[in-house]
Amino acid sequence: MKSTLASMAVVLTCCATPVASAEFPKTGSAEYDTYYVDHPVAKIDGGVGTGTIVDNTGITRNVKGEGPFHHMSVRCLAHRSLVGEAFHRNGSCVETDQDGDNVFTTYDDKNHYLMGGTGKYKGITGTVPYTVTKLHDTVGGYGARIVNHKATWEIK
């Protein structure tokens, strides 16, 4: 009877212990898609060009269905300018994983840049080329898009 109770205690202890998050690799690469909805918050029109501040929210999905940058929430503040046919974008983003750890990025017309993070992402750096696929507008006329990222990183 005592051995049965002891065995049950061991099993319950193991089952009750939360599984630790997998270690994030110190170097690596991953491909992931971010699904964004754009919410313009301010716009100016100078007659020659426009500038818009956009609050973007979204989620990420690693194209493999698991691994780095999978199931993260994302919030970005962006500046977009259009002068004639020349469109430019830049901004800053925070990507948050299921553990509450963050990655801070900046971006320009061609790349996102991993600038650091909290928790498992502390010290992360890297360059992330991206491509944009426009989707249909959402209710309210907000733009939606998928951004494919090909990340490489290093954590020091």
Residue pairs with C-beta under 8 A, 6 or more apart in sequence:
21 99
21 120
23 120
24 68
24 120
24 121
24 155
25 68
26 154
26 155
27 153
27 154
27 155
28 68
28 152
28 153
29 150
29 151
29 152
29 153
30 62
30 67
30 68
30 69
30 151
31 62
31 63
31 64
31 148
31 149
31 150
31 151
32 60
32 61
32 62
32 63
32 68
32 69
32 70
32 148
32 149
32 151
33 60
33 61
33 63
33 146
33 147
33 148
33 149
34 58
34 59
34 60
34 61
34 74
34 146
34 147
34 149
35 58
35 59
35 60
35 61
35 144
35 145
35 146
36 56
36 57
36 58
36 74
36 76
36 144
36 145
36 146
36 147
37 56
37 57
37 58
37 138
37 142
37 143
37 144
38 54
38 55
38 56
38 78
38 142
38 143
38 144
38 145
39 54
39 55
39 56
39 57
39 142
40 52
40 53
40 54
40 55
40 142
41 53
41 54
41 55
42 52
42 53
43 50
43 51
43 52
43 53
44 50
44 51
44 52
48 83
48 84
49 81
49 82
49 83
49 84
50 81
50 82
51 79
51 80
51 81
52 79
52 80
52 81
53 77
53 78
53 79
54 76
54 77
54 78
54 79
54 80
54 91
55 75
55 76
55 77
55 78
56 74
56 75
56 76
56 77
56 78
56 91
56 93
57 73
57 74
57 75
57 76
58 73
58 74
58 75
58 76
59 71
59 72
59 73
59 74
60 69
60 70
60 71
60 72
60 73
60 74
60 95
60 149
61 70
61 71
62 68
62 69
62 70
63 148
64 70
68 151
69 95
69 149
69 151
71 97
71 98
72 95
72 96
72 97
72 98
72 103
73 95
73 96
74 93
74 94
74 95
74 96
75 93
75 94
76 91
76 92
76 93
76 94
76 107
77 91
77 92
77 93
78 89
78 90
78 91
79 89
79 90
79 91
80 87
80 88
80 89
81 87
81 88
81 89
82 88
88 108
88 109
89 107
89 108
89 109
90 106
90 107
90 108
90 109
91 106
91 107
92 104
92 105
92 106
92 107
93 104
93 105
93 106
93 107
93 112
94 102
94 103
94 104
94 105
95 102
95 103
95 105
96 102
97 120
99 119
99 120
100 119
101 117
101 118
101 119
101 120
101 121
102 117
102 118
102 119
102 121
103 114
103 116
103 117
103 121
103 124
104 114
104 115
104 116
104 117
105 112
105 113
105 114
105 115
105 128
106 112
106 113
106 115
107 113
107 130
110 129
110 130
111 127
111 128
111 129
111 130
112 127
112 128
112 130
112 149
112 151
113 125
113 126
113 127
113 128
114 124
114 125
114 126
114 127
114 128
114 151
114 153
115 125
116 122
116 123
116 124
116 125
117 123
117 124
121 155
122 155
123 155
123 156
124 153
124 154
124 155
125 153
125 154
125 155
125 156
126 151
126 152
126 153
126 154
127 152
128 149
128 150
128 151
128 152
129 149
129 150
130 147
130 148
130 149
130 150
131 147
131 148
132 145
132 146
132 147
133 145
133 146
133 147
133 148
134 143
134 144
134 145
135 143
135 144
135 145
135 146
136 144
137 143
137 144
138 144
